[in-house]
Amino acid sequence: MKRGEVWWANFAPSLGGEIQKTRLAVIVSNDAANKYLNRVQVIPLTSQKTDRVHPGEAAVTFEGRPGKALADQLATVSKERLLNRAGKLTHLEMQRVEQAIKIQIGLEN
């Protein structure tokens, strides 16, 4: 499991406004941690319309389908929640995801 890879992740059970169901998610934690820990940080992907991308979101295209990476749903999950590798985001898309994370957690104005 490496940074930038997209995996099918099982987010159930969820509470309140947490992301739900099994969906695609991109790994954003660093590769050293990914290698040795039993958990990773992920950003869920959605196929919602991309005509409106809010701060804390990044427009991405995966498998030819436009969608969004939801940095406001950044989560630490057990590797057991990651079911199957689906692919990888491009370098440009990862830059967009990183920018969305910075905005979401207040590292940039």
N, C-alpha and C positions, 0 to 999 in steps of 0.2 A: 504494500500500500504506500503510494507516494503522493506528494503534494501535486495538485493539479489533476489527479485522476478523478474520474467520475464513477461513482458506485451506486447501485441500487441499495437504499438504506431503509430499514424498517423503523419508523419513528413511533410506532404504537407500543404501549399506550401513551397518549398525550394528555395534557391537562390544560384547561383554559385556552389561551391563544397560541399554544405551541403548535408547531407544524404537525400534521397528521399523516397517517398511512404510509405505505411503502412508496418511495419516490426517489428520484435521482438526487445525488448530493456530491459536491466537489470537496475533496480533502484539501484543507488549507493549513494544517499544522506542518511543522518542519520535518524533513525526512529523518533526521537523527531521532527525534521523538517517535516518529511513526515506526521506526525499526524496533525500538526497545520497549515501548509502552504498550499496554493492552487497550488503549483508547486513542482516538484521533479527534481533531476538531474538523467539523464539516459545515458547509453552507448548503442548505437545500436549494434545489432548482425547481422552478415552476414553469408551466407552459402558458402562464397568463399573458395577456396582451402586452406588448412592449412599446406601444405608442406613448405610454406614460411610465417613465422610470423615476421612482422617488429616490431621495437621498437614502443611502443605505441599501440600495439595490443596484445591480449591474445587468445590463443587457448582454445576453450570451446566446450563441447558436450552438446547439448540440444535435448531432445526427441530422443536420439540415433543418431543424425546427427552432424557430426563435423562442426565447423564454427569458427568465430573469433568475439571477442568483440573489437570494434573500439574506443579506448580511444581518438583518435584524433578527434572524432566526439562527445565528451562529450557535452551534451546539458542540459539546464534548460528548462523544458517544463511544460505547464499547465497540471494539472491532467485530464483536459477535452480531452487531446490528447491520453490518455491511455484508450484503448477500452476494452480489456478483459485480465484477468490474464491467463497466459499460463503455469506457473509453477515456479520453483526456481532453481538457480544454486547451485551446491555443495559448501561446504566450501573451498575445494581446488581450484575450478574454481574461486570463489570470490577472493581468495588470488592472483591468476594470474591477474585478472582484476585490483585489487588494485595496483599491481606492474606496470602494464601498465599505469595506471593513474599517478603514481609517476614519471615514465619516461617521459610521455607526458607533464606534467606541470612543470617539472624541479625540483622535490623534491629529485631526486636521480640521480646519474651519471650513 
